[in-house]
Amino acid sequence: MSAPTALPLLASGADGPLTIRTETRGTTAVLVPSGEIVHGCTTVLDPVLGKLPEGTDELVLDMAEVTFMDTAGLQFLERLEDYSGLAGISLRTVDWTGQPRRILEITGLSVPAAAADPAGPASEPPPPDTGQLLASLRSDQGLSAVAAERAEQVERLQEQVQQLQQAIESRPVIDQARGILMAVESCTADQAWDTLRDASQHANTKLRDVAEALVTVSTGGPAPTEPVRTALRDAVERRQRRVP
């Protein structure tokens, strides 16, 4: 058995770096892409295929380290299928996990989770051949599944950005409220923070809203609502009872 050969490359035009590690096991070449299979990744695949050892009679695509795959996965698989056909070698895929596996499940394909050794006999029934995989991914259902996964990922990122923006915007008013409590109640910054958080929990109101109500009334604005006012008073009293 020859030693594994690693050929790390970066995808030009990809959303994130994709590397493809090549391991040769006898006459079997195992390709292990790591990262996202997105637009531009076939430019990573071609040099790897061009450096496969002579005498290779089987090609295995190990998907275990692929974190995301969009419609570019079609071109990626098509390129592998074209190569195997021209070279006259067999091609199979193993270890579909995570998001790529969910896409295949949505399209109705039952794919084993993993094989103990990509170059050895699989302990489970083999996955569909690449022709069947490509046909399913080309279908309306397959394309819709990929689009839905991408939309879901974008929505999650947008939610994270919105939460971060809210946290950044909330910080000044919360700091102002802490300063007011520190001056009025002669407490530390940590004690003022605990008081605001305690009031927020008991009033079932966002921490930012409690802080904003305290800042508003301290600058001559309207008084907080009764639940917030009561929660602030009770939180201050609880803190005072805890502190000797």
FIDOTI-272217 format. One line per 5 residues: number of its first residue (from 0); their letters; for each residue x, y, z of C-alpha. Coordinates in nm, 2 decimals. Layout:
BEGIN
NUM = A = X:Y:Z ~ ...
end
This chain:
BEGIN
0 = MSAPT = 0.00:0.00:0.00 ~ 0.15:0.33:-0.10 ~ 0.16:0.63:0.14 ~ -0.13:0.88:0.12 ~ -0.06:1.18:-0.10
5 = ALPLL = -0.20:1.52:0.00 ~ -0.27:1.78:-0.27 ~ -0.41:2.08:-0.09 ~ -0.55:2.35:-0.33 ~ -0.77:2.65:-0.28
10 = ASGAD = -1.08:2.71:-0.49 ~ -1.09:3.03:-0.70 ~ -1.43:3.19:-0.68 ~ -1.55:2.98:-0.39 ~ -1.73:3.13:-0.09
15 = GPLTI = -1.47:2.97:0.13 ~ -1.16:2.76:0.08 ~ -1.20:2.41:-0.05 ~ -0.91:2.16:-0.02 ~ -0.90:1.82:-0.18
20 = RTETR = -0.68:1.56:-0.01 ~ -0.58:1.26:-0.23 ~ -0.51:0.93:-0.07 ~ -0.38:0.64:-0.28 ~ -0.45:0.29:-0.15
25 = GTTAV = -0.32:0.04:-0.38 ~ -0.49:0.10:-0.72 ~ -0.77:0.30:-0.55 ~ -0.76:0.68:-0.53 ~ -0.97:0.84:-0.25
30 = LVPSG = -1.05:1.21:-0.29 ~ -1.14:1.38:0.03 ~ -1.28:1.74:-0.03 ~ -1.29:1.95:0.28 ~ -1.50:2.27:0.30
35 = EIVHG = -1.78:2.39:0.07 ~ -1.85:2.27:-0.28 ~ -1.97:2.59:-0.44 ~ -1.92:2.78:-0.76 ~ -1.56:2.76:-0.89
40 = CTTVL = -1.47:2.43:-0.72 ~ -1.43:2.23:-1.04 ~ -1.11:2.44:-1.09 ~ -0.98:2.28:-0.77 ~ -1.08:1.93:-0.89
45 = DPVLG = -0.92:1.93:-1.23 ~ -0.55:1.96:-1.11 ~ -0.62:1.69:-0.86 ~ -0.75:1.45:-1.12 ~ -0.46:1.53:-1.35
50 = KLPEG = -0.21:1.41:-1.08 ~ -0.37:1.08:-1.00 ~ -0.12:0.79:-1.02 ~ -0.10:0.57:-1.33 ~ -0.27:0.24:-1.28
55 = TDELV = -0.56:0.38:-1.08 ~ -0.86:0.16:-1.14 ~ -1.11:0.30:-0.89 ~ -1.20:0.65:-0.77 ~ -1.37:0.71:-0.44
60 = LDMAE = -1.52:1.04:-0.34 ~ -1.53:1.07:0.04 ~ -1.78:1.34:0.14 ~ -1.73:1.32:0.52 ~ -1.56:1.66:0.54
65 = VTFMD = -1.79:1.86:0.31 ~ -1.98:2.11:0.51 ~ -2.20:2.26:0.24 ~ -2.29:2.19:-0.12 ~ -2.50:2.40:-0.35
70 = TAGLQ = -2.60:2.35:-0.72 ~ -2.23:2.36:-0.80 ~ -2.22:2.00:-0.66 ~ -2.38:1.90:-0.99 ~ -2.08:2.02:-1.19
75 = FLERL = -1.84:1.87:-0.94 ~ -2.01:1.52:-0.97 ~ -2.04:1.56:-1.34 ~ -1.67:1.63:-1.38 ~ -1.59:1.32:-1.18
80 = EDYSG = -1.83:1.11:-1.38 ~ -1.68:1.24:-1.71 ~ -1.33:1.16:-1.59 ~ -1.41:0.81:-1.47 ~ -1.58:0.74:-1.81
85 = LAGIS = -1.29:0.87:-2.01 ~ -1.03:0.69:-1.79 ~ -1.24:0.37:-1.78 ~ -1.23:0.35:-1.40 ~ -1.51:0.29:-1.15
90 = LRTVD = -1.64:0.58:-0.94 ~ -1.83:0.57:-0.61 ~ -1.91:0.81:-0.33 ~ -1.91:0.74:0.05 ~ -1.97:0.92:0.38
95 = WTGQP = -2.25:1.16:0.29 ~ -2.31:1.36:0.61 ~ -2.45:1.69:0.73 ~ -2.61:1.93:0.48 ~ -2.51:1.73:0.16
100 = RRILE = -2.67:1.42:0.31 ~ -2.99:1.61:0.40 ~ -3.02:1.72:0.03 ~ -3.00:1.36:-0.09 ~ -3.26:1.26:0.18
105 = ITGLS = -3.50:1.53:0.06 ~ -3.47:1.41:-0.29 ~ -3.57:1.06:-0.18 ~ -3.23:0.89:-0.18 ~ -3.13:0.66:0.11
110 = VPAAA = -2.76:0.72:0.16 ~ -2.55:0.53:0.43 ~ -2.40:0.77:0.68 ~ -2.04:0.64:0.67 ~ -1.81:0.35:0.57
115 = ADPAG = -1.53:0.24:0.79 ~ -1.28:0.25:0.51 ~ -1.36:0.43:0.18 ~ -1.12:0.20:-0.01 ~ -1.24:-0.12:0.16
120 = PASEP = -1.57:-0.31:0.16 ~ -1.86:-0.10:0.30 ~ -2.04:-0.23:0.61 ~ -2.37:-0.10:0.48 ~ -2.54:-0.12:0.14
125 = PPPDT = -2.36:0.10:-0.11 ~ -2.50:0.45:-0.19 ~ -2.66:0.52:-0.52 ~ -2.42:0.54:-0.81 ~ -2.32:0.88:-0.94
130 = GQLLA = -2.56:0.86:-1.23 ~ -2.85:0.82:-1.00 ~ -2.72:1.09:-0.77 ~ -2.69:1.33:-1.07 ~ -3.03:1.25:-1.20
135 = SLRSD = -3.19:1.32:-0.85 ~ -2.99:1.64:-0.81 ~ -3.09:1.76:-1.16 ~ -3.46:1.71:-1.08 ~ -3.69:1.99:-0.97
140 = QGLSA = -3.70:1.84:-0.62 ~ -3.33:1.82:-0.60 ~ -3.27:2.18:-0.72 ~ -3.55:2.30:-0.48 ~ -3.38:2.11:-0.19
145 = VAAER = -3.05:2.28:-0.26 ~ -3.21:2.63:-0.29 ~ -3.40:2.57:0.03 ~ -3.08:2.48:0.21 ~ -2.90:2.79:0.08
150 = AEQVE = -3.20:3.01:0.18 ~ -3.20:2.86:0.53 ~ -2.83:2.93:0.57 ~ -2.87:3.29:0.46 ~ -3.16:3.34:0.70
155 = RLQEQ = -2.96:3.20:0.99 ~ -2.67:3.44:0.91 ~ -2.91:3.74:0.88 ~ -3.06:3.65:1.23 ~ -2.71:3.64:1.37
160 = VQQLQ = -2.62:3.97:1.22 ~ -2.94:4.13:1.35 ~ -2.88:3.99:1.70 ~ -2.52:4.13:1.70 ~ -2.65:4.47:1.58
165 = QAIES = -2.91:4.48:1.86 ~ -2.64:4.39:2.11 ~ -2.41:4.67:1.99 ~ -2.70:4.92:1.99 ~ -2.82:4.82:2.33
170 = RPVID = -2.48:4.85:2.50 ~ -2.47:5.24:2.54 ~ -2.82:5.27:2.70 ~ -2.74:4.97:2.93 ~ -2.42:5.13:3.04
175 = QARGI = -2.60:5.46:3.10 ~ -2.85:5.28:3.32 ~ -2.57:5.11:3.51 ~ -2.41:5.45:3.57 ~ -2.74:5.59:3.71
180 = LMAVE = -2.78:5.30:3.95 ~ -2.42:5.32:4.06 ~ -2.46:5.69:4.14 ~ -2.81:5.67:4.30 ~ -2.76:5.34:4.49
185 = SCTAD = -2.39:5.37:4.56 ~ -2.33:5.02:4.42 ~ -2.06:4.87:4.20 ~ -2.09:4.82:3.82 ~ -2.15:4.44:3.87
190 = QAWDT = -2.42:4.51:4.13 ~ -2.59:4.76:3.90 ~ -2.58:4.50:3.62 ~ -2.73:4.23:3.84 ~ -3.01:4.48:3.95
195 = LRDAS = -3.10:4.55:3.58 ~ -3.10:4.18:3.49 ~ -3.30:4.10:3.80 ~ -3.56:4.36:3.71 ~ -3.57:4.25:3.35
200 = QHANT = -3.65:3.89:3.45 ~ -3.92:3.98:3.70 ~ -4.08:4.23:3.47 ~ -4.06:3.99:3.18 ~ -3.92:4.28:2.98
205 = KLRDV = -3.60:4.30:2.77 ~ -3.30:4.42:2.95 ~ -3.25:4.70:2.70 ~ -3.61:4.82:2.76 ~ -3.57:4.83:3.13
210 = AEALV = -3.24:5.03:3.09 ~ -3.40:5.27:2.85 ~ -3.70:5.33:3.09 ~ -3.45:5.41:3.37 ~ -3.25:5.65:3.15
215 = TVSTG = -3.56:5.82:3.02 ~ -3.71:5.90:3.36 ~ -3.37:6.02:3.49 ~ -3.36:6.28:3.21 ~ -3.70:6.41:3.28
220 = GPAPT = -3.90:6.17:3.06 ~ -4.21:5.98:3.15 ~ -4.20:5.72:3.43 ~ -4.16:5.35:3.35 ~ -4.46:5.13:3.32
225 = EPVRT = -4.59:4.99:3.65 ~ -4.44:4.64:3.60 ~ -4.10:4.78:3.52 ~ -4.11:5.04:3.80 ~ -4.21:4.77:4.05
230 = ALRDA = -3.95:4.52:3.92 ~ -3.67:4.79:3.95 ~ -3.78:4.88:4.31 ~ -3.79:4.51:4.42 ~ -3.46:4.44:4.25
235 = VERRQ = -3.29:4.72:4.44 ~ -3.44:4.60:4.77 ~ -3.33:4.24:4.70 ~ -2.98:4.37:4.63 ~ -2.97:4.58:4.95
240 = RRVP = -3.08:4.28:5.15 ~ -2.80:4.07:5.01 ~ -2.53:4.33:5.07 ~ -2.44:4.38:5.45
end
